[in-house]
Amino acid sequence: NTTVRFFTDRCNAEDEGAYVSFNGQTHNVRRTMRQAHPLVGYAGTYAGGDVTVRIVPRKLIERVYDSSEPAGVRYAVDVFITHDGKTAEIAGIYDNQP
């Protein structure tokens, strides 16, 4: 089971935006539209330069607990990345476990 971290906020610093990496390049994107979702903090649309990323929650996979306290979730998401006029759809997993 291989995990590729392609979308991150680098230490949860909102003023830095978020980063998406593909084709060997990392792009800085900022949230342009928030999609209200109680469990998926990254849900919404991000843009920067010639890149747009839309993250759409689909299905809860797992709730993670630490000593019976909620600690995070794994959630199936669809990720749409638009670059150079082309859009790719990726089935992804949002994972906010510590």
KANORWO-V99990 format. One record per pair of residues at least 12 apart in sequence whose ideal C-beta (glycine too) atoms are under 7 Angstrom apart, sorted by the first residue. I is the first residue (numbers start at 0). J is the second residue. If there is no record, write none. Layout:
i: (I/I)
j: (J/J)
This chain:
i: (5/5/5/6/6/6/16/16/16/17/19/19/19/21/26/26/26/27/28/28/28/28/28/29/29/29/30/30/31/31/31/32/36/38/38/38/39/39/39/39/40/41/41/42/42/49/49/50/50/51/52/52/53/54/54/55/55/56/56/57/57/57/58/59/59/60/60/60/60/61/63/70/70/71/71/71/72/73/73/74/74/75/76/76/76/77/78)
j: (19/20/21/19/41/52/28/29/47/45/50/52/80/80/47/48/50/47/45/46/47/50/52/45/46/47/43/45/44/45/46/44/56/59/72/74/56/74/76/93/95/54/93/54/56/82/83/80/82/81/78/80/79/76/78/76/77/74/76/75/76/77/75/72/74/73/74/75/92/73/96/96/97/95/96/97/95/92/94/92/93/92/91/92/93/90/91)
